[in-house]
């Protein structure tokens, strides 16, 4: 999930959006990377037919978002 999210969002434009610290509405992004990514609508997805607890999805988003947010 982390690799797929990074492959989709690891580009200059998206990293700049995350680094700006605000969402499209001008609201400050949350300090937790997973919450910031969700606010931006950047969600991690599981493989088709695979179900996981939301905590696993949040962990993947946190792991993917931390390198971008630093």
C-alpha positions as CSV (number, residue, x, y, z in Angstrom):
1,X,0.0,0.0,0.0
2,X,2.8,2.4,0.8
3,X,4.6,1.7,-2.4
4,X,1.5,2.3,-4.5
5,X,0.7,5.5,-2.7
6,X,4.2,6.8,-3.1
7,X,4.3,5.9,-6.7
8,X,1.1,7.8,-7.2
9,X,1.9,10.9,-5.2
10,X,5.8,11.2,-5.2
11,X,6.1,14.0,-7.7
12,X,7.0,17.7,-7.4
13,X,3.5,19.0,-7.5
14,X,2.0,16.7,-4.9
15,X,5.0,17.0,-2.5
16,X,4.7,20.8,-2.8
17,X,1.0,20.6,-1.9
18,X,1.8,18.5,1.2
19,X,4.8,20.7,2.1
20,X,2.6,23.9,1.9
21,X,0.8,22.7,5.1
22,X,-2.6,23.7,3.9
23,X,-5.4,22.0,2.0
24,X,-7.3,23.3,-1.0
25,X,-9.6,25.2,1.3
26,X,-6.8,27.0,3.0
27,X,-7.1,25.0,6.2
28,X,-4.0,24.0,8.1
29,X,-3.2,20.3,7.6
30,X,-3.1,18.0,10.6
31,X,0.3,17.2,12.1
32,X,-0.3,13.4,11.7
33,X,0.8,12.4,8.2
34,X,-2.1,9.9,7.7
35,X,-4.6,12.6,8.6
36,X,-3.0,15.1,6.3
37,X,-3.1,12.7,3.4
38,X,-6.7,11.9,4.0
39,X,-7.6,15.6,4.1
40,X,-5.9,15.9,0.7
41,X,-7.9,12.9,-0.5
42,X,-4.7,10.8,-1.0
43,X,-5.8,7.4,0.3
44,X,-4.0,4.0,0.4
45,X,-5.9,1.2,-1.3
46,X,-5.7,-2.5,-0.7
47,X,-5.6,-5.1,-3.4
48,X,-8.9,-6.1,-4.9
49,X,-10.5,-8.7,-2.7
50,X,-8.3,-8.0,0.3
51,X,-9.9,-6.5,3.4
52,X,-7.8,-5.0,6.2
53,X,-8.6,-3.1,9.3
54,X,-8.6,0.7,8.9
55,X,-5.7,0.9,11.3
56,X,-3.5,-0.9,8.8
57,X,-4.6,1.6,6.1
58,X,-3.8,4.5,8.5
59,X,-0.3,3.0,9.2
60,X,0.4,2.8,5.5
61,X,-0.7,6.4,5.0
62,X,1.4,7.5,7.9
63,X,4.5,5.7,6.5
64,X,3.9,7.1,3.0
65,X,3.3,10.7,4.3
66,X,6.2,11.1,6.7
67,X,9.0,11.4,4.1
68,X,6.9,13.9,2.2
69,X,6.1,16.0,5.2
70,X,9.7,16.5,6.4
